[in-house]
Amino acid sequence: MSLPSTTPYDSHPTRVPPPRVEEVAGGIFAYIQPDGGWCLNNAGILVGHHTTALVDTAATEARARGLRAAALERGGVEPRMVLNTHHHGDHTLGNAVAAPYATVVAHARMRDEMVTKGEGLKHMWPDTEWGQLGDIRRSLPMVAFEDRLTVYVDELVVELIHVGPAHSDNDVVVWVPEHRVLFAGDVLMPGCTPFVLMGSIKGSLEAIAGLRDLDPRVVVGGHGPVAGPEALEETEAYLRWVQQVAADGIAAGLTPYEAARDTSLGPYAGWRDSERVVANLHRAYSEAHGHPLDTQIRSAPVMAEMAQLNGGEPMVCLA
């Protein structure tokens, strides 16, 4: 179902469709922001009789207020918890909108990353209408954990599981075992190209193996449409393909950019933001050379290469 037309959600209303809300199980909603491109993340709304929780928020004040309005419409009470999946600003900057009412919960490493990098999106896309989100400290987690944590939305058991490094070094998935619903954050992004520049290909594959053991029925990725367990298989196949392209590129003496330029994307050509293959190859090259999984790769030069592969067009934030 769609949000009321009066709900604020978009600083570029003529460029992207409005968010939609899909009930994926009783009282469990996916908040989908089409079409899943840069800064257009998904979120979750978990509704009990007395409590409402959010899985992630949004990049801008307007979009975060739209999410809050959708939660109030379905739950009738202010969200009391925000369960963050990782530190990137499209999932966390909007925490500040919920902060007066909600406890923010996340992995311990996420808090450190937010302190140092939490407003990176604002610097990358300074012309975006971010709104009055204010001091990043208002968005920081108040409860942090290392491995696993169980929270409750009334009687509904919700498990938070650290699976990083994958998309980042602090990835958490939100698992609702009773309904086999998985909010996967950016570890899985159905229909969108994975992005592991700040994470790990090997770590992502290990995370996917662990998520497969959960046997999810519904997968709500951090971007893209609601999916089923096929999202695990498709993401794994892509990442293994990237590893093979990297191996072939290294053998041929090509740089990651050259390997991306000279390789057909095949079945992945239609995935959103396919130019991310350059970034993923930088990570794959690093891991193929035996560097530690947490090796830092400077993002600015890689983003420039992504734009070059994209015909010289820079990545656009549509939030």
BADODREN-206983 format. One record per residue (C-alpha): residue in three letters; x negated, y, z negated. Coordinates in steps of 0.25 Angstrom, whole numbers, plus 2048, in hexadecimal, padded with zeros to 3 digits. Example, Ala and Ser with C-alpha at 12.3 -4.5 7.8 and 13.67 -1.06 7.14 Angstrom:
Ala7CF7EE7E1 Ser7C97FC7E3 
This chain:
Met800800800 Ser7FB80E803 Leu7F981A7F9 Pro8048257F9 Ser80082F803 Thr7FE83A7F8 Thr7F38327F2 Pro7E58397F4 Tyr7DB8307FA Asp7D3835805 Ser7CA841809 His7CB83D817 Pro7DA839819 Thr7DA83A828 Arg7CE831829 Val7D2824821 Pro7DE81D81D Pro7E481F80F Pro7E1814804 Arg7EA809802 Val7ED8007F6 Glu7EF7F17F8 Glu7F47E87ED Val7EB7DC7ED Ala7F17D57E1 Gly7FB7D97D6 Gly7F67E67D0 Ile7E97E67D8 Phe7E77F07E3 Ala7DD7F37EE Tyr7DB8027F1 Ile7D68027FF Gln7D080E806 Pro7D080C815 Asp7C780A81D Gly7BD806813 Gly7B180F818 Trp7A7817811 Cys7AD81C804 Leu7BB816806 Asn7BB80B7FB Asn7C58027F6 Ala7CA8017E7 Gly7D37F97DF Ile7DF7FB7D5 Leu7E27F17CB Val7EF7F37C4 Gly7F47EE7B7 His8007F27AF His7F87FB7A6 Thr7EB7FC7AD Thr7E58007BA Ala7D77FE7BF Leu7D08037CC Val7C57FB7D3 Asp7BC8077D8 Thr7C18147DC Ala7BE81D7E8 Ala7B48277EE Thr7BC8347ED Glu7C583B7E3 Ala7D083A7ED Arg7CF82C7F0 Ala7CD8287E1 Arg7DA8307DD Gly7E18287E8 Leu7DC81B7E2 Arg7E18207D4 Ala7EE8247DA Ala7F08167E0 Ala7EC80F7D3 Leu7F68187CB Glu8018157D5 Arg7FF8067D3 Gly7FB8057C4 Gly8028117BE Val7F68147B5 Glu7E981A7B7 Pro7DE8107BA Arg7D680D7AD Met7CA8067B4 Val7C28087C0 Leu7BA7FB7C4 Asn7AF8007CD Thr7A87F67D7 His79B7FE7DA His79680C7D9 His7988127E7 Gly7A081F7E7 Asp7AB81A7F0 His7AF8117E5 Thr7AB8197D8 Leu7AC8287DA Gly7BB8287D8 Asn7B98227CA Ala7B98307C5 Val7C88317C9 Ala7CC8257C0 Ala7C18287B6 Pro7CB8307AC Tyr7D38247AA Ala7CB8187AE Thr7BE8107A9 Val7B580E7B5 Val7AE8007B5 Ala7A37FB7BD His7957F47BE Ala78A7FA7B5 Arg7817FD7C1 Met78D8057C7 Arg78C80F7BD Asp77D8127BF Glu77F8127CE Met78B81C7CD Val7828257C5 Thr7788267CF Lys77F8247DC Gly78E8267D9 Glu7908327E1 Gly78882E7ED Leu79482E7F6 Lys79683D7F4 His78883F7F9 Met789836805 Trp79783C809 Pro79784A803 Asp7A384F80C Thr7AC845806 Glu7B784A7FE Trp7B38447F1 Gly7BC84C7E8 Gln7B98507D9 Leu7B48437D4 Gly7AA84A7CB Asp79F8447C3 Ile79B8367C7 Arg79B8337B8 Arg7AA8337B8 Ser7A98277C1 Leu79F81E7BA Pro7A38117B4 Met7A68117A5 Val7A58027A4 Ala79A7FA7AA Phe7967EB7AB Glu78B7E37B1 Asp7917D67B6 Arg7A07D37B4 Leu7AB7DB7AD Thr7BA7D77AB Val7C47E27AA Tyr7D37E17A9 Val7DF7E97AF Asp7E97E57A5 Glu7E97D67A6 Leu7E27D57B4 Val7D47D07B3 Val7CA7D87BB Glu7BB7D37BD Leu7B07DD7C1 Ile7A47D57C6 His7977DB7CA Val7927D57D7 Gly7877DF7DC Pro77E7E17E2 Ala7877E17EE His78C7EE7F4 Ser7857F57E9 Asp77D7F17DC Asn78A7F27D3 Asp7957EB7DB Val7A17E67D2 Val7AD7DF7D8 Val7BA7DF7D1 Trp7C17D17D0 Val7CF7CF7CC Pro7CF7C07CA Glu7DE7BE7C8 His7E17C37D6 Arg7D47BF7DC Val7D27CE7E1 Leu7C47D37E3 Phe7C07E27E3 Ala7B37E07E9 Gly7AE7EF7EA Asp7A47F17F6 Val79E7E27F5 Leu7AA7DF7FF Met7AF7E9809 Pro7B97E2812 Gly7B87E7820 Cys7AD7F181C Thr79E7EF81E Pro7977EB811 Phe78D7F580C Val7817F0803 Leu7777FA805 Met7777FD7F6 Gly77A7EE7F2 Ser7757E17F8 Ile7797D7803 Lys7747CB7FA Gly77B7D17EE Ser7887D37F7 Leu7887C47FB Glu7867BF7ED Ala7927C87E9 Ile79A7C27F4 Ala7977B47EF Gly79B7B87E1 Leu7A87BE7E6 Arg7AC7B27EF Asp7AC7AA7E2 Leu7B77B37DC Asp7C07AE7E8 Pro7C77BC7EA Arg7D47BC7F1 Val7D47CB7F4 Val7C77D47F6 Val7C87E37F5 Gly7BB7E87FA Gly7B57F67F7 His7B97FA805 Gly7C27F4810 Pro7CF7ED810 Val7D47E3805 Ala7CE7D5809 Gly7CD7C6805 Pro7C27BD802 Glu7BD7BE810 Ala7B77CC80C Leu7AC7C3805 Glu7A97BB811 Glu7A97C781B Thr79F7CF812 Glu7967C3810 Ala7957C081F Tyr7927CF822 Leu7877D0817 Arg7817C381C Trp7817C882A Val77A7D5825 Gln76F7CC81F Gln76D7C582C Val76C7D2834 Ala7627D782A Ala75A7CA82C Asp75A7CB83B Gly7577DA83A Ile74B7D8831 Ala7467CD83A Ala7477D6846 Gly7407E283F Leu74D7EB83F Thr7507F5835 Pro75E7F382E Tyr7647FE837 Glu75E7F8844 Ala7647EA840 Ala7717F183D Arg7717F884B Asp76D7EC853 Thr7777E284C Ser7857E0850 Leu78F7E1845 Gly7977D684B Pro7A37D3842 Tyr7A07DE838 Ala7A07E9843 Gly7AE7ED83F Trp7AC7EE830 Arg7AD7FC82A Asp7A0803829 Ser7987F9831 Glu78B802831 Arg7897FD823 Val7817F2829 Val7757FB829 Ala7767FD81A Asn7787EE818 Leu76C7EA821 His7637F3818 Arg7687EB80C Ala7667DE813 Tyr7587E2818 Ser7547E580A Glu7597D8804 Ala7537D0810 His7457D780C Gly7477D17FE His7497DF7F7 Pro7517DF7EA Leu7607DF7EC Asp7617ED7E5 Thr7577F37EE Gln75B8027F1 Ile75D8067FF Arg75F814802 Ser76D817807 Ala76B82480F Pro76281E81A Val76B81281B Met77781B81C Ala771822828 Glu76E81582F Met77C81182D Ala78181E833 Gln77781C83F Leu77D80E841 Asn78B814841 Gly78881D84D Gly782828845 Glu78F82A83D Pro78E82C82E Met796824825 Val7A282B821 Cys7A982B813 Leu7B882C815 Ala7BC82D806 
